[in-house]
Amino acid sequence: MTSVELSPLTRKLSAFVALSEVELAVLERLHQRRRSFVAGRDMVHQGQSAQAAYILSAGWVCSYKLQADGTRQIVDFQVPGDFLGLRSVLLRTSDHSFEPVVDIEAAEVLTSDLLDAFAQTPRLATAILWAASRDEAMVVEHLVGIGRRDADARMAHFLLELGSRLALVGMGSKEGYDCPLTQYHLADTLGLSAVHVNRVLRQLRESGLVTFRDGHVTFHAYGGLVDLAEFDPAYLDQTGPLLK
C-alpha cells in the first residue's frame, strides 16, 4: 500500500466513499507540501485572509475564538485526518484561530490545489463536503452540550465523541485512546472552570466509567458512559461508505 492509502485522511474519507486509484493519486498530490508546526504557536489567526488550508497528518490542533477580554472558547479539536481552515479558504477570511496542542505535521493545501482536485474528481469533492458537513454536525452537538447537558453528561459526550473520531483513523477504540489535552483545554471547550473539570473527571472515575490520567483516556464501562451522555454516534456518519 502507498503512504496516501495509509494516511489518516484516506481512512477518514473511506468511511464515505470507496476511493479509486485516480482519487488516491489526487489525494497524494494534496499531501505534497508537508510542513511542521510547533505547539502553542498559531498556524492561522482569527481575521487572517489569503491563507492555505491544511490536512493534519500527525498531532492535535485546537480551533478557537478569542474574546475582547482575552478569554477563549475552543470550538473543536482537530485530529489526524482532519482539514484545518477549509471553510476559511472558501470564505477568504478566517473567523477563528488554529493552535497546535502538540508539535504537528500537516500538508499545506492552496485554494488552487483544492479547486483543481474538485474539478478532476467530483466524488472526492463530495467526500470532502461530507467531511465538512460532519464537522458542522459536531459543532451543533457541542452547542447542545454547552447549552443543555449537565457537566457530567457534557464531559462524557465529549470524551466519547473524541474516541469515535480517533477510532475512525485507527487511533482509538472502546477501551480508550491517547489524549494530550489538559484540564484547561477541557474547560475552554466545555464552558466549565478548570476546578469544575477536575471535579467532573473525579466523579466519572469514582463512578467506574472513565479515567483521564497521564495523557490517556481509559473507558471502564463504555456502555454506562454512553447511557450517561445519551450518546448517539449517528451524527458522525462513519458506519461505512455510501458511495461505492
C-alpha positions in Angstrom: 0.0 0.0 0.0 1.2 3.6 -0.7 1.6 6.2 2.0 -1.5 8.0 1.0 -3.6 4.8 1.3 -2.4 4.6 4.9 -2.9 8.3 5.7 -5.5 9.3 8.3 -7.4 11.4 5.7 -7.8 8.5 3.4 -9.0 6.3 6.2 -11.5 9.0 7.2 -12.8 9.7 3.7 -13.1 6.0 3.0 -16.0 6.0 5.5 -17.9 7.9 2.9 -16.5 6.8 -0.5 -14.6 3.8 -1.8 -11.7 5.7 -3.2 -10.4 4.9 -6.7 -6.8 4.9 -7.9 -7.4 8.3 -9.6 -8.8 9.8 -6.4 -5.9 8.4 -4.3 -3.5 10.0 -6.8 -5.2 13.4 -6.3 -5.0 12.9 -2.5 -1.3 12.1 -2.9 -0.8 15.5 -4.6 -2.7 17.3 -1.9 -0.2 15.9 0.6 2.9 17.1 -1.2 3.6 20.4 0.7 4.4 18.9 4.1 5.1 21.3 6.9 5.8 21.1 10.7 4.4 23.4 13.3 5.4 23.8 17.0 2.9 23.6 19.9 1.4 26.8 21.2 2.0 29.0 18.1 -1.0 29.8 15.9 -0.9 28.4 12.4 -3.8 30.6 11.4 -5.1 33.5 13.4 -8.6 35.0 13.6 -9.2 37.6 10.9 -6.4 36.3 8.7 -7.0 36.3 4.9 -5.4 34.6 1.9 -4.2 31.6 3.9 -3.9 28.0 2.9 -5.9 25.1 4.3 -4.1 22.2 5.9 -4.5 18.4 6.2 -3.5 17.3 9.6 -1.2 14.3 9.4 0.1 13.9 13.0 -0.7 15.6 16.3 -3.6 17.6 17.7 -4.8 21.1 17.0 -7.4 23.3 18.7 -9.6 25.8 16.9 -10.8 28.7 19.0 -12.4 32.1 19.1 -10.7 34.8 21.2 -12.8 37.3 23.0 -12.0 41.0 23.6 -11.2 40.3 27.3 -8.6 37.7 26.3 -10.7 34.6 27.2 -11.2 32.0 24.5 -13.8 29.5 23.5 -12.4 26.3 22.0 -14.7 25.4 19.1 -13.3 22.0 18.4 -10.1 19.9 18.3 -8.7 18.6 15.1 -7.1 15.1 15.0 -5.1 13.4 12.2 -7.2 13.2 9.0 -9.0 16.5 9.6 -8.8 19.6 7.4 -7.8 22.8 9.1 -9.2 26.1 7.7 -11.2 24.6 4.8 -14.1 26.9 5.4 -11.9 29.9 5.8 -10.2 29.3 2.5 -13.5 29.2 0.7 -14.8 32.3 2.6 -11.5 34.1 2.2 -11.2 35.2 5.8 -10.6 33.0 8.9 -13.3 33.5 11.6 -11.2 31.7 14.2 -7.7 30.6 15.1 -5.8 27.3 14.9 -3.2 26.4 17.5 -1.3 23.2 17.7 -1.7 21.4 21.0 1.5 19.4 20.4 4.1 19.6 17.7 2.3 18.6 14.5 2.8 17.6 10.9 0.4 18.9 8.2 0.1 19.2 4.4 -0.5 22.7 3.1 -3.3 22.9 0.6 -3.6 26.0 -1.5 -7.0 27.2 -2.8 -5.9 26.4 -6.4 -4.9 22.9 -5.3 -8.3 22.3 -3.8 -10.3 23.7 -6.8 -8.2 21.6 -9.2 -8.9 18.5 -7.1 -12.6 19.2 -7.1 -12.7 19.7 -10.8 -10.7 16.5 -11.5 -12.5 14.2 -9.1 -16.1 15.1 -8.2 -16.5 12.1 -6.0 -13.5 13.2 -3.9 -15.1 16.7 -3.8 -18.3 15.1 -2.5 -16.3 13.2 0.2 -14.6 16.4 1.4 -18.0 18.1 1.5 -19.1 15.1 3.6 -16.2 15.7 6.0 -17.1 19.4 6.3 -20.7 18.6 6.9 -19.7 16.1 9.6 -17.6 18.8 11.2 -20.6 21.1 11.2 -22.7 18.3 12.9 -20.1 18.1 15.6 -20.3 21.8 16.3 -24.1 21.5 16.6 -23.6 18.8 19.2 -21.1 20.9 21.1 -23.6 23.8 21.2 -26.3 21.5 22.5 -23.8 20.2 25.1 -22.9 23.6 26.4 -26.5 24.8 26.4 -28.4 21.8 27.6 -26.3 19.0 29.1 -25.2 18.9 32.7 -21.5 18.9 33.3 -21.1 15.1 33.7 -23.0 14.3 30.5 -21.2 17.1 28.7 -17.8 15.7 29.6 -18.9 12.1 28.9 -20.3 13.0 25.5 -17.1 14.9 24.5 -14.8 12.0 25.5 -17.0 9.5 23.6 -17.0 11.7 20.5 -13.2 12.0 20.5 -13.0 8.2 20.9 -15.2 7.6 17.9 -13.3 10.1 15.8 -10.0 8.6 16.7 -11.2 5.1 16.1 -12.1 6.1 12.5 -8.4 6.8 11.8 -7.0 3.9 13.8 -6.0 5.8 16.9 -8.7 4.8 19.4 -11.1 2.1 20.5 -13.9 1.4 23.1 -11.0 0.7 25.5 -9.6 4.2 25.2 -7.1 6.5 23.5 -4.1 8.7 24.0 -5.1 12.3 24.6 -2.7 15.3 25.1 -5.4 17.7 26.3 -5.1 19.5 29.6 -7.9 20.3 32.0 -7.6 23.9 30.8 -8.3 22.7 27.2 -11.4 20.9 28.5 -12.5 23.9 30.5 -12.3 26.2 27.4 -14.1 23.7 25.3 -16.9 22.7 27.7 -17.7 26.1 29.2 -16.5 25.0 32.7 -13.9 26.2 35.1 -10.7 24.1 35.4 -11.7 23.3 39.0 -15.1 22.1 37.8 -13.5 19.9 35.1 -11.3 18.3 37.8 -14.3 17.6 39.9 -16.3 16.1 37.0 -13.4 13.9 35.9 -13.1 12.6 39.5 -16.8 11.9 39.7 -16.7 9.9 36.4 -13.6 8.0 37.6 -15.1 7.2 41.0 -18.3 6.0 39.3 -16.3 3.4 37.4 -17.0 4.9 34.0 -13.8 6.5 32.7 -10.4 7.7 33.8 -8.5 10.5 32.1 -5.0 10.5 33.5 -1.4 10.9 32.3 -2.4 11.7 28.7 -4.7 8.7 28.3 -8.4 8.2 28.4 -9.5 4.7 29.6 -13.1 3.6 29.3 -14.0 1.3 32.2 -17.8 1.0 31.4 -18.3 2.2 27.8 -22.0 1.4 27.7 -22.6 3.1 31.0 -20.8 6.3 29.7 -23.0 6.1 26.6 -26.1 6.0 28.7 -25.0 8.9 30.9 -24.2 11.1 27.9 -27.2 9.8 25.8 -24.5 9.5 23.1 -25.8 8.5 19.7 -22.9 8.5 17.2 -25.2 8.7 14.1 -24.3 12.3 13.6 -20.7 11.2 13.0 -21.9 9.2 10.0 -18.9 6.8 9.9 -20.6 3.3 9.6 -19.4 2.6 6.1 -19.1 4.1 2.6 -22.2 5.5 0.9 -20.5 5.8 -2.5 -19.1 2.6 -3.9 
